[in-house]
Amino acid sequence: MATRQRLTKRIVDAAQSGPKDSFLWDSEVVGFGLKLNIKGRKTYVAQYVIGGRSRRYTIGPHGSSWTVETARERAKVLLGRVADGEDPQEAKLLDRDAMTVAQMCELYLTEGLATRKPTSVATARADLDNHVKPRIGTRRAADITPEDIDRLLLEIAEGKTARRAPTAKKRGVSHVRGGKGAANSAISTLGAAFGFAIRRRVRPDNPVRGVRKFSERKLERFLSPAELARLGEALAAAESLGVESPFVIAAIRLLVLTGARRNEILCLERAWIDTHNSCLRLPDSKTGAKVIHLGEAALEVIEAIPEIVGNPYLLPGRGESGHLKDIQSAWERIRDAAGLSDVRLHDLRHAFASLGVGNGDTLFVVGALLGHRSPQTTHRYAHLADHPLKSAANRISAEAARLMALKRPEAKDPQGRANVVAAPPGTKGVLGEVIATEWIDTLEAARLIGSTIGTLQTWRWMELGPPYRRVGRRIVYARGDVEAWKAQQDAAREEGRLSRVRAA
């Protein structure tokens, strides 16, 4: 139980904040206290219970406006009203004319988003607490004009709300950054809060409506079949050499093979996998309960993942019972090895969708597989579908080429390509045939050639020698490439020897 003592100015001034919000309670007036948040802010509060609910009324910040004595007297008045059956906090919220933007935002977060997911509430709170409240939080909500919103948008974009602040975690620091993206997000959330305020009759209109936000470039990257093959090659190399966690590699493959969102795969529990019906039955997701249908290739990847006894997750993390959480750094190493440095993890979901549309599946089917609520969300892939204009262009250009006696150039075999072997069943064409290529390190490559590691390093510097790949910090070779290069060198030496014999 918290220790109570009569609050004085000396006690309040000496109070220090801790790793989380804390309270000092007054012994003279039960329910009157001082709140200290992790940032060191000191606020007087009145705590009471009414109708079986515990409520906390914010009196005001410690300082010139409120002293211990004035705050205590205010608390006595408030608690007296509670004794008469009145709820001061409710009355404060119902005083719509006096409601500040900060109070309106808090009401929106607690009541307007009561049915939303915790992650959605946390995102909205970050927008409002970090960017909106520091600039206009003390203003009356009824007084805010569209000009104020325009000004706020520019201030956030210019970084005027950027700062570093401690978090609840030990030695944790939150980096609040401004910028155009943060400005757009904060204004969108504020607009939703004002929309809620209209329903509560705080004001008749929404000042955010009509405000022009910064244009944002939509990052939609679609991987070509050749790029998917390179990704499969990099994953196979990382797996055979053991330079990345097998769970990370499995996660990336499943993102491509299922079109699922990142957390739907990383947080997947084995109990949610229905192998009989070839699907994942997620009890919750971004769009609620969801079924993700699985192809044979995805099932094969899942079945190959070793189970950790006592861990319920398909992709275990470092702890005994946790799941894989951060795969970004590993993804960056793998994508760089595949020459796909501009591809994001979310683009793997686009890759799944684009393959479906490109193979003739309807937008309705692809949208259902991705779990889209709105057809408009899937419409972004419409340009990938076969289109009458595309067919007409192909026919017309083919006829023009025939009349002009143009010939299609013969395809050339790619140089320096890794030895291609049969892919595991179900994966061919999705992650590339090279998925089963045997990869070797520099030591093994030198042994096959009959050379030294130093010689191979010199050849790489001179851009000679067999083709190689860089996976993370390691140099690797495909065994087929090394054997083919050695055969060429042996044939060249034999041809040179025969030429000398003939010349002699």
Secondary structure, 3 states (H helix, E strand, C coil): CCCEECCCHHHHHHCCCCCCCEEEEECCCCCEEEEECCCCCEEEEEEEEECCEEEEEEEEEECCCECHHHHHHHHHHHHHHHHCCCCHHHHHHHCHHHCEHHHHHHHHHHHHCCCCCHHHHHHHHHHHHHHHHHHHCCCEHHHCCHHHHHHHHHHHHCCCCCEEEECCCCCCEEEECCCHHHHHHHHHHHHHHHHHHHHCCCCCCCCCCCCCCCCCCCCCCCCCHHHHHHHHHHHHHHHHHCCCCHHHHHHHHHHHHHCCCHHHHHCCEHHHEECCCCEEEECCCCCCCEEEECCHHHHHHHHHCCCCCCCCECCECCCCCCECCCCHHHHHHHHHHCCCCCCCCCHHHHHHHHHHHHCCCCHHHHHHHHCCCCHHHHHHHHHHCCCHHHHHHHHHHHHHHHHCCCCCCCCCCCCCCCCCCCCCCCCCCCCCHHHHCCEEEHHHHHHHHCCCHHHHHHHHHCCCCCCCEEECCEEEEEHHHHHHHHHHHHHHHHHHHHHHHHHC
